[in-house]
Amino acid sequence: MLPSRILKSLIEESNISYVDLEKKTGISKSALQRYASGTTKKIPINVVESLAAALDVLPSFIMGWDESRNTKKESTPREELIQEINAMLDKVPDDKLAKVRVALLSTIDVTS
């Protein structure tokens, strides 16, 4: 299937307006409409990547190279820990981050 058709169906399925998609991607509404209608035949890769991120699919899915829409991959234990720590740090006020850093570094021996 052509990328323009895939893009158009993704936009319709997600019930996102071109205006909202423009806000999420920074790509003008008129350009988005041209990509989805097929008026613009070649979609730049950076545009495909932005659209894929906004529509929660793989860029290769938009291009028609991959049947899987899935953007989620299996996380390693390290990645899961980093995500948990980041979620906790998001709740820490900026003025307390230095104290958190000292506390973390004092409890972790990174040399062994």
C-alpha positions as a printed NumPy array, in Angstrom:
array([[ 0.   ,  0.   ,  0.   ],
       [ 1.187,  3.542, -0.672],
       [ 2.467,  5.619,  2.257],
       [-0.166,  8.271,  1.55 ],
       [-2.991,  5.733,  1.92 ],
       [-1.472,  4.293,  5.077],
       [-1.048,  7.77 ,  6.509],
       [-4.608,  8.754,  5.647],
       [-6.035,  5.619,  7.262],
       [-3.912,  6.142, 10.391],
       [-5.159,  9.701, 10.725],
       [-8.773,  8.579, 10.264],
       [-8.392,  5.66 , 12.705],
       [-6.837,  7.834, 15.382],
       [-9.55 , 10.497, 15.057],
       [-6.881, 13.195, 15.179],
       [-7.478, 16.41 , 13.295],
       [-4.89 , 17.838, 10.949],
       [-4.641, 20.818, 13.277],
       [-3.842, 18.568, 16.256],
       [-1.391, 16.559, 14.184],
       [ 0.25 , 19.809, 13.125],
       [ 0.662, 20.742, 16.805],
       [ 2.187, 17.346, 17.625],
       [ 4.6  , 17.258, 14.692],
       [ 5.285, 20.844, 13.699],
       [ 4.331, 19.939, 10.126],
       [ 1.861, 22.37 ,  8.564],
       [-1.742, 21.28 ,  8.15 ],
       [-1.575, 21.858,  4.4  ],
       [ 1.56 , 19.713,  4.048],
       [-0.062, 16.955,  6.126],
       [-3.11 , 17.029,  3.86 ],
       [-0.897, 16.834,  0.76 ],
       [ 0.978, 13.825,  2.203],
       [-2.25 , 12.024,  3.148],
       [-3.958, 12.725, -0.175],
       [-0.937, 11.631, -2.209],
       [-0.591, 15.051, -3.843],
       [ 2.986, 15.117, -2.55 ],
       [ 4.496, 11.842, -3.733],
       [ 7.751, 11.826, -1.764],
       [ 7.517, 12.22 ,  1.996],
       [10.855, 13.209,  3.587],
       [12.165, 10.683,  6.115],
       [12.202, 13.227,  8.949],
       [ 8.506, 13.857,  8.266],
       [ 7.783, 10.108,  8.274],
       [ 9.603,  9.79 , 11.607],
       [ 7.656, 12.701, 13.141],
       [ 4.355, 11.304, 11.903],
       [ 5.185,  7.831, 13.152],
       [ 5.973,  9.159, 16.63 ],
       [ 2.772, 11.23 , 16.711],
       [ 0.619,  8.34 , 15.472],
       [ 2.406,  5.733, 17.64 ],
       [ 3.542,  3.471, 14.801],
       [ 6.859,  2.52 , 13.286],
       [ 8.151,  4.673, 10.403],
       [ 8.53 ,  1.47 ,  8.387],
       [ 4.799,  0.83 ,  8.842],
       [ 3.922,  4.2  ,  7.275],
       [ 6.248,  3.432,  4.376],
       [ 4.564,  0.059,  3.835],
       [ 7.768, -1.877,  4.539],
       [ 6.589, -3.463,  7.77 ],
       [ 3.236, -4.966,  8.669],
       [ 3.774, -4.36 , 12.369],
       [ 2.599, -1.04 , 13.742],
       [ 4.153, -1.821, 17.082],
       [ 6.495,  0.834, 18.457],
       [ 6.905, -1.001, 21.736],
       [ 9.825, -3.345, 22.188],
       [10.742, -5.606, 25.032],
       [12.542, -3.65 , 27.728],
       [15.688, -4.9  , 29.378],
       [15.839, -4.849, 33.19 ],
       [18.233, -1.877, 32.915],
       [15.791,  0.058, 30.708],
       [12.923, -0.692, 33.097],
       [14.98 ,  0.543, 36.05 ],
       [15.895,  3.722, 34.177],
       [12.224,  4.333, 33.387],
       [11.273,  3.833, 37.037],
       [14.013,  6.181, 38.229],
       [13.029,  8.794, 35.633],
       [ 9.399,  8.586, 36.748],
       [10.475,  9.145, 40.358],
       [12.802, 11.997, 39.411],
       [ 9.998, 13.716, 37.522],
       [ 8.268, 14.157, 40.884],
       [11.289, 15.699, 42.61 ],
       [11.346, 19.516, 42.698],
       [14.329, 21.041, 40.9  ],
       [15.726, 22.504, 44.101],
       [15.972, 18.984, 45.608],
       [17.697, 17.254, 42.658],
       [21.227, 17.899, 43.961],
       [20.378, 16.152, 47.244],
       [18.849, 13.211, 45.381],
       [21.975, 12.923, 43.227],
       [24.253, 12.85 , 46.27 ],
       [22.037, 10.244, 47.955],
       [22.008,  8.013, 44.886],
       [25.737,  8.249, 44.288],
       [26.508,  7.508, 47.931],
       [24.452,  4.303, 47.861],
       [25.73 ,  2.91 , 44.573],
       [29.256,  1.605, 44.16 ],
       [29.85 ,  1.967, 40.438],
       [33.501,  0.918, 40.655],
       [32.852, -2.781, 41.259]])
